């Protein structure tokens, strides 16, 4: 997918998605947002557990919370010219 020049398929898919979105109620959109949020959290947990089997439940929860709270900062860093994004470690999250 090109962010500058979307393909015809991408434009058609987007139009279809917008049409579906317009037919859903506010409650349906809220439920979908909550499902997506839960799925994102579950995927983060699985990812952290597989990459860091030595972490306990508290470390995993702390890393998930940290990642969610600081995701915008990490995305901004990734797209900055010359920026280096360091890997997330449990120690980064401890207070």
ZABA-446072 format. One record per residue: residue in one letter; residue number from 1; chain; x, y, z of N, C-alpha, C in turn. Coordinates in Angstrom, 2 decimals, padded with zeros to 5 digits, m for minus. Layout:
<rec 'a', NUM, 'A', <X, Y, Z>, <X, Y, Z>, <X, Y, Z>>;
...
//
This chain:
<rec 'x', 1, 'A', <000.84, m001.18, 000.00>, <000.00, 000.00, 000.00>, <000.88, 001.24, 000.00>>;
<rec 'x', 2, 'A', <000.60, 002.13, m000.89>, <001.33, 003.38, m000.96>, <000.52, 004.46, m000.25>>;
<rec 'x', 3, 'A', <001.17, 005.18, 000.66>, <000.46, 006.22, 001.39>, <000.28, 007.47, 000.55>>;
<rec 'x', 4, 'A', <001.08, 007.62, m000.49>, <000.97, 008.80, m001.33>, <m000.01, 008.60, m002.48>>;
<rec 'x', 5, 'A', <000.02, 007.43, m003.08>, <m000.81, 007.16, m004.25>, <m001.55, 005.83, m004.07>>;
<rec 'x', 6, 'A', <m002.74, 005.86, m003.43>, <m003.46, 004.60, m003.25>, <m003.90, 004.00, m004.58>>;
<rec 'x', 7, 'A', <m003.87, 002.67, m004.65>, <m004.27, 001.98, m005.86>, <m005.79, 002.06, m006.03>>;
<rec 'x', 8, 'A', <m006.26, 001.70, m007.20>, <m007.71, 001.68, m007.44>, <m008.39, 000.74, m006.46>>;
<rec 'x', 9, 'A', <m007.76, m000.40, m006.21>, <m008.32, m001.37, m005.27>, <m008.43, m000.77, m003.87>>;
<rec 'x', 10, 'A', <m007.38, m000.08, m003.44>, <m007.40, 000.54, m002.12>, <m008.48, 001.60, m002.02>>;
<rec 'x', 11, 'A', <m008.65, 002.38, m003.07>, <m009.70, 003.41, m003.07>, <m011.08, 002.77, m003.01>>;
<rec 'x', 12, 'A', <m011.30, 001.69, m003.77>, <m012.59, 001.00, m003.77>, <m012.85, 000.36, m002.40>>;
<rec 'x', 13, 'A', <m011.82, m000.24, m001.82>, <m011.97, m000.86, m000.51>, <m012.31, 000.18, 000.54>>;
<rec 'x', 14, 'A', <m011.64, 001.32, 000.46>, <m011.91, 002.41, 001.41>, <m013.35, 002.91, 001.27>>;
<rec 'x', 15, 'A', <m013.79, 003.10, 000.05>, <m015.18, 003.56, m000.18>, <m016.18, 002.55, 000.39>>;
<rec 'x', 16, 'A', <m015.90, 001.27, 000.19>, <m016.78, 000.23, 000.71>, <m016.78, 000.25, 002.24>>;
<rec 'x', 17, 'A', <m015.63, 000.43, 002.84>, <m015.52, 000.48, 004.29>, <m016.28, 001.68, 004.85>>;
<rec 'x', 18, 'A', <m016.16, 002.82, 004.21>, <m016.88, 004.02, 004.64>, <m018.39, 003.81, 004.54>>;
<rec 'x', 19, 'A', <m018.83, 003.18, 003.46>, <m020.26, 002.91, 003.29>, <m020.79, 002.02, 004.41>>;
<rec 'x', 20, 'A', <m020.03, 000.99, 004.77>, <m020.44, 000.11, 005.87>, <m020.45, 000.88, 007.18>>;
<rec 'x', 21, 'A', <m019.43, 001.66, 007.40>, <m019.31, 002.44, 008.64>, <m020.51, 003.37, 008.82>>;
<rec 'x', 22, 'A', <m020.96, 003.96, 007.74>, <m022.09, 004.90, 007.82>, <m023.39, 004.22, 008.19>>;
<rec 'x', 23, 'A', <m023.50, 002.91, 007.93>, <m024.75, 002.20, 008.23>, <m024.78, 001.64, 009.65>>;
<rec 'x', 24, 'A', <m023.65, 001.69, 010.35>, <m023.61, 001.14, 011.70>, <m024.02, 002.19, 012.72>>;
<rec 'x', 25, 'A', <m024.58, 001.72, 013.82>, <m024.98, 002.63, 014.89>, <m023.78, 002.99, 015.74>>;
<rec 'x', 26, 'A', <m023.94, 003.99, 016.55>, <m022.88, 004.39, 017.47>, <m022.51, 003.23, 018.38>>;
<rec 'x', 27, 'A', <m023.51, 002.53, 018.89>, <m023.26, 001.40, 019.79>, <m022.46, 000.30, 019.08>>;
<rec 'x', 28, 'A', <m022.77, 000.03, 017.82>, <m022.03, m000.98, 017.06>, <m020.58, m000.56, 016.86>>;
<rec 'x', 29, 'A', <m020.36, 000.72, 016.59>, <m018.99, 001.21, 016.42>, <m018.22, 001.14, 017.73>>;
<rec 'x', 30, 'A', <m018.90, 001.43, 018.84>, <m018.25, 001.33, 020.15>, <m017.86, m000.12, 020.45>>;
<rec 'x', 31, 'A', <m018.77, m001.05, 020.19>, <m018.48, m002.46, 020.44>, <m017.31, m002.93, 019.58>>;
<rec 'x', 32, 'A', <m017.27, m002.48, 018.32>, <m016.17, m002.85, 017.43>, <m014.85, m002.28, 017.94>>;
<rec 'x', 33, 'A', <m014.87, m001.04, 018.40>, <m013.65, m000.42, 018.94>, <m013.16, m001.18, 020.16>>;
<rec 'x', 34, 'A', <m014.08, m001.60, 021.03>, <m013.69, m002.37, 022.22>, <m013.13, m003.73, 021.83>>;
<rec 'x', 35, 'A', <m013.73, m004.39, 020.83>, <m013.21, m005.68, 020.35>, <m011.79, m005.51, 019.79>>;
<rec 'x', 36, 'A', <m011.60, m004.45, 019.01>, <m010.27, m004.21, 018.42>, <m009.25, m003.92, 019.51>>;
<rec 'x', 37, 'A', <m009.65, m003.16, 020.54>, <m008.76, m002.84, 021.64>, <m008.37, m004.11, 022.38>>;
<rec 'x', 38, 'A', <m009.34, m004.98, 022.65>, <m009.06, m006.24, 023.35>, <m008.12, m007.11, 022.50>>;
<rec 'x', 39, 'A', <m008.37, m007.17, 021.20>, <m007.52, m007.97, 020.32>, <m006.09, m007.45, 020.32>>;
<rec 'x', 40, 'A', <m005.94, m006.13, 020.28>, <m004.60, m005.52, 020.29>, <m003.88, m005.88, 021.59>>;
<rec 'x', 41, 'A', <m004.58, m005.78, 022.71>, <m003.97, m006.11, 024.00>, <m003.58, m007.59, 024.06>>;
<rec 'x', 42, 'A', <m004.47, m008.46, 023.59>, <m004.18, m009.89, 023.59>, <m002.96, m010.21, 022.73>>;
<rec 'x', 43, 'A', <m002.86, m009.57, 021.57>, <m001.71, m009.79, 020.68>, <m000.42, m009.28, 021.32>>;
<rec 'x', 44, 'A', <m000.49, m008.15, 022.00>, <000.69, m007.64, 022.69>, <001.13, m008.62, 023.77>>;
<rec 'x', 45, 'A', <000.19, m009.14, 024.55>, <000.52, m010.09, 025.61>, <001.19, m011.32, 025.03>>;
<rec 'x', 46, 'A', <000.61, m011.88, 023.98>, <001.19, m013.07, 023.35>, <002.60, m012.77, 022.83>>;
<rec 'x', 47, 'A', <002.76, m011.62, 022.21>, <004.06, m011.24, 021.69>, <005.12, m011.09, 022.77>>;
<rec 'x', 48, 'A', <004.76, m010.39, 023.85>, <005.73, m010.21, 024.94>, <006.06, m011.53, 025.60>>;
<rec 'x', 49, 'A', <005.05, m012.38, 025.81>, <005.31, m013.68, 026.44>, <006.22, m014.56, 025.58>>;
<rec 'x', 50, 'A', <006.02, m014.50, 024.26>, <006.86, m015.35, 023.39>, <008.29, m014.82, 023.29>>;
<rec 'x', 51, 'A', <008.46, m013.51, 023.32>, <009.80, m012.94, 023.22>, <010.53, m012.89, 024.56>>;
<rec 'x', 52, 'A', <009.76, m012.90, 025.66>, <010.35, m012.79, 026.99>, <009.74, m013.82, 027.93>>;
<rec 'x', 53, 'A', <010.04, m015.10, 027.73>, <009.43, m016.15, 028.57>, <009.80, m016.04, 030.05>>;
<rec 'x', 54, 'A', <010.86, m015.32, 030.36>, <011.29, m015.17, 031.74>, <010.51, m014.09, 032.49>>;
<rec 'x', 55, 'A', <009.71, m013.27, 031.77>, <008.93, m012.22, 032.43>, <007.77, m012.82, 033.19>>;
<rec 'x', 56, 'A', <007.47, m012.24, 034.35>, <006.29, m012.66, 035.10>, <005.07, m011.87, 034.61>>;
<rec 'x', 57, 'A', <003.92, m012.18, 035.16>, <002.67, m011.55, 034.71>, <002.70, m010.03, 034.89>>;
<rec 'x', 58, 'A', <003.30, m009.57, 035.98>, <003.39, m008.14, 036.24>, <004.24, m007.45, 035.18>>;
<rec 'x', 59, 'A', <005.37, m008.06, 034.81>, <006.22, m007.49, 033.77>, <005.48, m007.38, 032.44>>;
<rec 'x', 60, 'A', <004.73, m008.42, 032.09>, <003.99, m008.42, 030.83>, <002.93, m007.33, 030.85>>;
<rec 'x', 61, 'A', <002.17, m007.25, 031.93>, <001.12, m006.22, 032.03>, <001.71, m004.81, 031.97>>;
<rec 'x', 62, 'A', <002.84, m004.65, 032.64>, <003.49, m003.33, 032.66>, <003.98, m002.95, 031.25>>;
<rec 'x', 63, 'A', <004.55, m003.93, 030.54>, <005.04, m003.67, 029.18>, <003.89, m003.34, 028.23>>;
<rec 'x', 64, 'A', <002.77, m004.06, 028.36>, <001.60, m003.79, 027.52>, <001.09, m002.37, 027.79>>;
<rec 'x', 65, 'A', <000.94, m002.02, 029.06>, <000.46, m000.68, 029.41>, <001.41, 000.40, 028.90>>;
<rec 'x', 66, 'A', <002.71, 000.16, 029.07>, <003.70, 001.13, 028.61>, <003.62, 001.31, 027.10>>;
<rec 'x', 67, 'A', <003.50, 000.20, 026.38>, <003.44, 000.25, 024.92>, <002.22, 001.04, 024.44>>;
<rec 'x', 68, 'A', <001.08, 000.80, 025.09>, <m000.14, 001.51, 024.71>, <m000.03, 002.99, 025.03>>;
<rec 'x', 69, 'A', <000.45, 003.30, 026.21>, <000.54, 004.71, 026.63>, <001.55, 005.51, 025.82>>;
<rec 'x', 70, 'A', <002.60, 004.84, 025.33>, <003.66, 005.55, 024.63>, <003.75, 005.21, 023.15>>;
<rec 'x', 71, 'A', <002.72, 004.58, 022.62>, <002.73, 004.17, 021.21>, <002.90, 005.37, 020.28>>;
<rec 'x', 72, 'A', <002.20, 006.44, 020.55>, <002.30, 007.64, 019.70>, <003.70, 008.19, 019.67>>;
<rec 'x', 73, 'A', <004.36, 008.20, 020.80>, <005.74, 008.69, 020.86>, <006.66, 007.81, 020.04>>;
<rec 'x', 74, 'A', <006.48, 006.48, 020.13>, <007.34, 005.55, 019.40>, <007.09, 005.66, 017.90>>;
<rec 'x', 75, 'A', <005.84, 005.85, 017.50>, <005.54, 006.00, 016.07>, <006.17, 007.27, 015.53>>;
<rec 'x', 76, 'A', <006.07, 008.35, 016.29>, <006.67, 009.61, 015.87>, <008.17, 009.45, 015.70>>;
<rec 'x', 77, 'A', <008.80, 008.75, 016.65>, <010.25, 008.53, 016.57>, <010.62, 007.72, 015.34>>;
<rec 'x', 78, 'A', <009.82, 006.70, 015.00>, <010.14, 005.83, 013.89>, <010.17, 006.59, 012.57>>;
<rec 'x', 79, 'A', <009.32, 007.59, 012.43>, <009.22, 008.28, 011.16>, <010.00, 009.59, 011.13>>;
<rec 'x', 80, 'A', <010.73, 009.87, 012.20>, <011.58, 011.05, 012.22>, <012.87, 010.72, 011.47>>;
<rec 'x', 81, 'A', <013.41, 011.70, 010.80>, <014.64, 011.49, 010.04>, <015.78, 011.21, 011.01>>;
<rec 'x', 82, 'A', <016.47, 010.10, 010.77>, <017.64, 009.76, 011.58>, <017.33, 009.22, 012.96>>;
<rec 'x', 83, 'A', <016.08, 008.94, 013.27>, <015.72, 008.48, 014.61>, <016.04, 006.99, 014.76>>;
<rec 'x', 84, 'A', <016.43, 006.63, 015.95>, <016.66, 005.23, 016.28>, <015.64, 004.85, 017.34>>;
<rec 'x', 85, 'A', <014.85, 003.81, 017.06>, <013.86, 003.34, 018.02>, <014.45, 002.14, 018.73>>;
<rec 'x', 86, 'A', <014.60, 002.27, 020.02>, <015.19, 001.20, 020.81>, <014.13, 000.16, 021.14>>;
<rec 'x', 87, 'A', <014.53, m001.11, 021.30>, <013.56, m002.14, 021.67>, <013.02, m001.89, 023.07>>;
<rec 'x', 88, 'A', <011.79, m002.30, 023.30>, <011.17, m002.13, 024.60>, <011.57, m003.28, 025.53>>;
<rec 'x', 89, 'A', <012.00, m002.93, 026.72>, <012.38, m003.93, 027.72>, <011.55, m003.68, 028.97>>;
<rec 'x', 90, 'A', <011.37, m004.70, 029.78>, <010.59, m004.58, 031.01>, <011.18, m003.50, 031.91>>;
<rec 'x', 91, 'A', <012.50, m003.37, 031.92>, <013.14, m002.38, 032.78>, <012.76, m000.95, 032.39>>;
<rec 'x', 92, 'A', <012.41, m000.74, 031.11>, <011.99, 000.59, 030.67>, <010.69, 001.00, 031.32>>;
<rec 'x', 93, 'A', <009.90, 000.04, 031.74>, <008.55, 000.29, 032.23>, <008.50, 000.42, 033.75>>;
<rec 'x', 94, 'A', <009.53, m000.01, 034.43>, <009.51, m000.01, 035.90>, <009.74, 001.38, 036.45>>;
<rec 'x', 95, 'A', <009.01, 001.66, 037.50>, <009.16, 002.99, 038.12>, <010.00, 002.89, 039.36>>;
//
